[in-house]
Amino acid sequence: MTGAVPWAPSSDEQAVLCLRNRRFCVLLSMAEQAMQLGDHDAAAGIAQLAANYAFPAGVGLFGSPRLERLLQQLGRQIPSVPGRVRQLDGDRRRVLHVLTYAKPIGGDSRFAWRWMELDRDSRHSVVITSQSELAHLHDIPRPLRDAASNSGGNVRSLAPDRPLAQARELREASQAADIVVLHLYPYDIVPSSNGCERTFHILMLRIF
């Protein structure tokens, strides 16, 4: 019995992948140039275009340190938000779940609300970064709202706005959290440009 032949892309597939990678790098260069010129909103907008282009089409990368560095630099430009006074809640842990979308079908949302239902020792809240994109298709699932409310938390959908304005809103929402759990699509740049000013545990999950 012969061994399996390793898969290799054809020359045409390699050419397409190289073209996509070059286009991705052009977008990153444009975002970096906007950043150098001090146009932070433009830099964030172009960075979002680059992230949307890279997934799901594919640009030959599993991650982009270059894009992540740019998002971290952008996060440092967000004005500080007032520290939120933590309300006393016994020894209950405060968990913030950050989702790109909340949908009635699919693993991400169900995973989050079942986690909240099972973890009765924590107060769970939810921030959704891009729900406005699905407003014509889905409402936020009732089980997700109920699970957060029953734990003493809440569900918050970020208003459609510039990425940095959303990142600042997310930073504000995370001030009182002990743990932040990221249930994100790979092209969601808002949490990466959050630039949070305090330390907490972060878990990143992807349910395929």
Secondary structure, 3 states (H helix, E strand, C coil): CCCCCCCCCCHHHHHHHHHHHHHHHHHHHHHHHHHHCCCHHHHHHHHHHHHHHHCCCCCCCCCCHHHHHHHHHHHCCCCCCCCCCCCCCCCCEEEEEEECCCCCCCHHHHHHHHHHHHCCCEEEEEEECCHHHHCCCCCCCHHHHHHHHHCCCCEEECCCCCHHHHHHHHHHHCCCCCEEEEECCCCCCCCCCCCCCCCCEEEEECCC
